[in-house]
Amino acid sequence: MIDLVSDNNASHQPATFKIGVEVGSDKKDGIKVMGTHSIEIPILLTN
């Protein structure tokens, strides 16, 4: 669980927050590369 709490003293209050999730791996030139697939999930911050 992620608990997001607004900062009432902040000068800019965005309407959304984006969280990114990466999964998967691959090998390129013998080096393992992580996070080959990703998605951004917008989270609405308004009440």
C-alpha positions as CSV (number, residue, x, y, z in Angstrom):
1,M,0.0,0.0,0.0
2,I,1.2,3.5,-0.8
3,D,-0.4,6.3,1.3
4,L,-0.3,9.7,-0.4
5,V,-0.8,12.7,1.8
6,S,-1.2,16.2,0.2
7,D,1.1,19.1,1.4
8,N,-1.3,22.0,2.0
9,N,1.8,24.4,2.0
10,A,2.9,23.4,-1.5
11,S,2.6,26.1,-4.2
12,H,1.6,23.5,-6.9
13,Q,-0.9,20.7,-6.2
14,P,-1.0,18.3,-9.2
15,A,-4.3,16.6,-10.0
16,T,-2.6,13.3,-10.8
17,F,0.5,11.3,-9.7
18,K,2.1,8.8,-12.0
19,I,3.7,5.6,-10.7
20,G,5.8,3.5,-13.0
21,V,6.1,-0.3,-12.9
22,E,8.8,-2.2,-14.8
23,V,9.0,-6.0,-15.3
24,G,10.9,-8.5,-17.3
25,S,14.6,-8.9,-18.3
26,D,16.7,-9.6,-21.3
27,K,20.4,-10.2,-22.2
28,K,22.2,-7.7,-24.4
29,D,25.8,-8.3,-25.3
30,G,26.0,-10.8,-22.4
31,I,24.7,-8.3,-19.8
32,K,21.4,-8.8,-18.1
33,V,19.0,-5.8,-18.6
34,M,16.2,-5.4,-16.1
35,G,12.8,-3.6,-16.7
36,T,12.4,-4.4,-20.4
37,H,8.6,-3.8,-20.2
38,S,7.0,-0.9,-18.3
39,I,3.8,0.9,-17.7
40,E,2.9,4.3,-16.1
41,I,-0.3,4.3,-13.9
42,P,-1.9,7.7,-13.3
43,I,-3.4,8.0,-9.8
44,L,-6.0,10.7,-9.3
45,L,-5.2,12.9,-6.3
46,T,-8.4,14.9,-6.0
47,N,-11.1,14.2,-3.4
